[in-house]
Amino acid sequence: MLDLYTSDLNLFSFIIFEKMKVPMFLTECPRDAMQGWGEFIPTDKKIDYINSLMDVGFDVLDCLSFVSPKAIPQMADSDEVAENIDKSRSQTKVSAIIGNYRGAEKALKHESVDILGFPFSISETFQHRNTNKSQEEAFDEIIKMLELVKTEGKQLNIYFSMAFGNPYGEMWKWEDVDQWAQRFSDIGVKDILLSDTTGVATPETIALLFEKIPSKYPEINFGGHFHNRYEESYSKLKAAYDQGCRRFDSAIKGIGGCPMAKDDLVGNMPTEQVINFMSVEKTDHKLNLLNFESSYNKAKDIFHF
């Protein structure tokens, strides 16, 4: 009887352990890398690079932008790029950033697009600066976009821009993020990325948000979209990871940032640092690292590092 009881305990412990071993959900963000790049990247190079990333096994590629070409001229060729993404290469989903309902309609004309991403800012100043709307106006438009993506069988990701603070002198507190999470939960949003748009987050504020908010809304998939210096990568990943976050956005070599936030771009979370982190933490993932090396070499040619 004792042996059977001990066996049951071991089995129970194994089940709990296996549930804790949730594989990482990884989004590679070539769009975030390219959008602020000074020299125009030829369209054929973009297509080749994105298709090489399709071979790596990321869950999502954030690689298209349907916003005003005057605001983001680098991404003015997203229509052509979208039509040349080879979806047969993997199960990776394709995401496009949008700034309004019209952009959503334009993006959804392309069969390759699976996900629309909309930047909703915890900072009122940045909401105006990024989408020329107030927070309430943006929220109302999101309600309409949510209905549109449901009709089309697609997904809407909401980026909580400036989720960890802002450079505009506006007061920040985690309760404001929680309030907006509640409102988005109420309208049926299922995916929210807590985003450090200008690199102001600390491991402490990251841990605070991921401790306080996701557990209150189990129906929402929360992830981390961090902009940070290269050397800050591990501590910021660890802060979110230890609070249960398993969804992270990144870009090879940390290239990029948000050109609408302020004059000096703060780079993205480097993908190679995420890979190193997963190795240290012995965390499961689905990436083909040989194919990643090939994409990394293409990125070296495009971004000159």
N, C-alpha and C positions, 0 to 999 in steps of 0.2 A: 504493500500500500504506500509506503514511504517513497519507494522508487518511482511509482506511478505519479505520485503527487509532485515529486521533484521534476519528473519529465514534463508534467503539465506546466509547471512554473517556467521551465526552460523554453517550452514552446511558446508560452505567453510572452516571455521576454523577447524571443526571436521575432514574433509578430510585431510587437511594439517597435523594435529596432528597425525592422524592414519598413514600417510606416514612416519612420523618421528619415529614411534614406530616399527622400523625394529627389528625383533627378533635377538638375538645373534646367530652367527654361530660359533659353538664350536668344537675344535679338541682336543681330549685327546691324550697325547703322551707317552704311556708306552715304546715305543722304545727309546725315548730320555731319559727316566728314567733308563731303564735297561742297555743301551749300555756301560756306564762307571762303572757299578756296579762291585765291586771287586770279589765277589764270584759268581760262575756260578749258575744261577737260573735254576733248573731242567725244562726240556721242558714241562712236564705235568703241572707244576705250571704256566708256562707262558700261556699255552693254557687255563687253567681254569680261570686265571686272565683276559685274553683278552676277553673270552666269557662272563664273568661277566660284563665287561665294555660295551659289546654289548647291554646289557639290560638297560643301563642307559639312552640312547637316545642322545648321542653325534652325531653331524653331521658326524664326521670323527674320526676314530682311526688310529693314526700313530703308527703302531705296528710291522712293519717288516723292515728288513735291508738286502739288497742284495749287500753288499760290501765285500771286501776281509775279510775272517775270521781271517787272520793274523792281520789285522788292528783292527777289532772289534770282538774278539772271543766270546763275550757274545751272539752275534746274529747269530752265525754259524748254528743254528738250525732253521732258518727262513723258510726253505722249509717245514719242518715237521709242524711247527706252522701254516703256511699258509694253509696247507691241512686240518687243524682241527679247523679252525674258523667257527663257526656256523652262517652263514649269515641269516638264517631263523629267528633269534631272534629279528631283528630290521631292520630299514632302514639305519643304520649306514654304511657309506662307509669305506673301508679299504685302508690305504695308506702304501706304502713301500718306504724307502729311497734307492736311487741308487747313484753310483759314476761314472758310465760310461754306454755306450751303451750296453755292454755285460750284465751288471747288470739289465738294463731295459728289455732285452730279457728274462733273467732268471726270473725276477719278473712276467712278463706277461704270463708265463706258468701256473700261478696259477689263477684259476677262481675267487678266493676270492679277488684278488687285483683289486681295482677300480682306484687308484690314484698312480702315481709315483712322488716322490719328489726329486728334484735335488738341491744341495747346490751350488749356484753361488755366489762367494764372491766379494764384493766391494773392498776388499783388495787383491792385487796381491799376496802378501806373503801367505795369507791363502788359496788362490785358489791352489797354488802349494802344500802347506802342506796338504790340505784336499783331493785333487783329483789328485795330481801330474800332473797338467796341468796349462798352462797360462790361463788368462781370455779369450783370443781370441780362444784358443784351446777348452776351455769348451763351449764357445758360439757356435762354429761350431758343436760340438757334440750335443748340445741341439737342434739345427735345425734338425738333423737326428732323435733324440729321439722324437721330436714333431710329425714328420711324422709317426713314429712307433705307438705312442699312438693314433693318429687319425685313423690309419688303424684298430687298435684293439678296437676302440670305448671307449678308456680310457681317463684319464685326467692327465695332467702334471702340477705339482706345482713347482714353482721356489722359493727357499729360497734365499733372498738377505742377505747372511751371512755378518757380520761386517757392516751392513747398517748404524749403528749409530757411527761408529768409530772402532778402532782396538788397540791392545796392542803392535804393532810392530813399532810405531813411524812414520807410514805413514800418510801423510796429509789427513784429511777428510773434505769434504764439501758436502752439500746436492745436489749441482749441479751434482756431479758424480753419485749419486744414480738416479737422474732424467735422466741423459744421458743413463744409462743402461735401465731404465724403457722404454725410447723411443725406444731403439733398440729391446727390447723384445716385445713391442707393435707392432713394424713393422713386426715381424715374426709370430705374431698371438698368443703369450702367453696370457692366460686369467686369470691366478692366480699367484699372487706374495705375499710372506710373507716377510715383512720387519723384519729382524731378528737381535736381539741384542745378538750376539753369546757369548760375554764375560762379559756382564753386565756393559758396559761402558755408556749406554744411560742414559740421564737425562730426567725428564719430559719436559724440554725445547726442547731438540733435538727431542724427540718423537713427541711433538706437531708440531714442525717445519716440519718434514718430512710428517706427515699426513695432514698438512695444504697445503703444496706446491705441493705434487706429485699426490695423487689419483684423484683429480679433473681434472687433465690434461689428464687422461687416463680412461674415464668412461667405456670403454670396458673391463678393467681389474678389477678383484676382489682383492683388497688389504687387507691384514690382518697383525696382529702383533704376532710375535713369540719372546717373551722376556725371557731372562735369568736374574734373579735378586734375591736379598736378600728378604727374606720373608716380612720384614717390609717395603720394597719399593713397594709392589704390588699395593696398591690402587692408589698411585700417578701416577704410570706409566700407569695403565689401564685408569685412568681418563684422562690423557693427550691425549691418542689416541682416547678414546671414545668421548671426547668433540670436536674432529675434524672429527667426523663421522665414525670412525672405529667400526665395529660390528663383526669382525672376529678375534677370539683370539685362540691361542694354549696354552695349559697348561698341567701340570702333577700333579697327586695327591701328596700332601705334598711338591711339588717343587723339588722332587728328580731328580737328573741328571744334564745334561749339555753336552757340546761337548768335548769329550776326545781328539779331534784333535786340539783344539784351544790353550790350554796352560796347564800347569801342574795342576793348581788348578781349579776344576770344580766350576762354578757358577750355582746355581740351576735354574730350570725352574720356570716359573710363576705357583704358586700353584693353583690347580683347586678349592680347597675350598675357596681360596681368590677371585677367579672369581665369585663363587656362592654368596659369601658375597657382592661383588661389585654389582652384578645384583639385589640383594635384596635391597640394599641402593638406587640404581638408578631406582628401580621399572621397570626393563627391562624384557621383555618377553623372556622366554626360554622354551625348550622342555624336560628338564632333569627330570627323575624320581628320586627324592632325596632319596627315600627308597632304591632303587637299588644302588644308589651311595654310600650309607652308607655300603652296603654289599661289594662293590668293595673296598671301603676305608679300611675295615677290612682285606681284602685279601692283600692289599698293605702293611698294618702294619706287616703282617706275612712275606712277601717277603723282605721288606726293613728294618725291625727291628726298627720301630720308635714308 
